Amino acid sequence: MARGQQKIQSQQKNAKKAADKKKGQAADQKTAGKAALVHSCPVCRTQMPDPKTFKQHFENKHPKSPMPAELVDVQVDA
């Protein structure tokens, strides 16, 4: 059973590598996701990825509030 100990060590090493890889990947996705949300609604503080989505959000969720200056000239395809 000389191979038994090697097998166990190899499995432990591979499990550790997989765990480290999975942990690092999740952090990268979270960072990328946060970096993509660049526009923030001044009323409800919701974050959006682009001005088009931001304008749609503002028109639907806050119709009585005045439109922010950066959204006035944004074209929304309906």
C-alpha positions as CSV (number, residue, x, y, z in Angstrom):
1,M,0.0,0.0,0.0
2,A,2.8,2.4,-0.8
3,R,0.6,4.3,-3.2
4,G,-2.2,4.9,-0.6
5,Q,-0.3,7.7,1.2
6,Q,0.7,9.4,-2.1
7,K,-2.9,9.2,-3.2
8,I,-4.2,10.9,-0.1
9,Q,-1.5,13.6,-0.2
10,S,-2.3,14.2,-3.9
11,Q,-6.0,14.6,-3.2
12,Q,-5.4,17.0,-0.3
13,K,-3.1,19.1,-2.5
14,N,-5.6,19.2,-5.4
15,A,-8.4,20.1,-3.1
16,K,-6.4,23.0,-1.6
17,K,-5.6,24.2,-5.2
18,A,-9.2,24.0,-6.2
19,A,-10.3,25.9,-3.1
20,D,-7.8,28.7,-3.6
21,K,-8.7,29.0,-7.3
22,K,-12.4,29.2,-6.5
23,K,-11.9,31.7,-3.7
24,G,-9.8,34.0,-6.0
25,Q,-12.3,33.7,-8.9
26,A,-15.2,34.8,-6.7
27,A,-13.3,37.9,-5.5
28,D,-12.5,38.9,-9.1
29,Q,-16.1,38.6,-10.2
30,K,-17.2,40.7,-7.2
31,T,-14.6,43.4,-8.0
32,A,-15.5,43.5,-11.7
33,G,-19.2,43.7,-10.8
34,K,-18.7,46.6,-8.5
35,A,-16.5,48.4,-11.0
36,A,-19.2,48.2,-13.7
37,L,-21.8,50.0,-11.5
38,V,-20.7,53.5,-12.1
39,H,-24.0,55.5,-12.1
40,S,-25.8,56.1,-8.8
41,C,-29.3,57.3,-8.4
42,P,-29.4,60.4,-6.2
43,V,-32.8,59.6,-4.8
44,C,-32.6,55.9,-3.8
45,R,-28.8,55.3,-4.1
46,T,-29.3,52.4,-6.5
47,Q,-26.3,51.7,-8.7
48,M,-26.6,51.2,-12.5
49,P,-24.1,50.2,-15.2
50,D,-24.9,52.7,-17.9
51,P,-26.7,56.0,-18.4
52,K,-29.5,54.4,-20.5
53,T,-30.5,52.1,-17.7
54,F,-30.1,54.9,-15.2
55,K,-32.5,57.1,-17.2
56,Q,-35.1,54.3,-17.5
57,H,-34.8,53.7,-13.8
58,F,-35.2,57.4,-13.0
59,E,-38.3,57.8,-15.3
60,N,-40.0,54.7,-13.8
61,K,-39.1,54.9,-10.1
62,H,-39.0,58.6,-9.5
63,P,-41.4,60.3,-12.0
64,K,-42.1,63.3,-9.7
65,S,-38.5,64.1,-9.0
66,P,-36.6,66.5,-11.4
67,M,-34.4,64.7,-13.9
68,P,-30.6,65.0,-13.1
69,A,-28.7,67.1,-15.6
70,E,-26.5,64.2,-16.8
71,L,-29.7,62.3,-18.0
72,V,-31.4,65.0,-19.9
73,D,-29.6,64.3,-23.2
74,V,-29.5,60.5,-22.9
75,Q,-31.5,58.7,-25.7
76,V,-33.6,55.7,-24.6
77,D,-34.9,53.2,-27.2
78,A,-38.4,52.3,-26.3
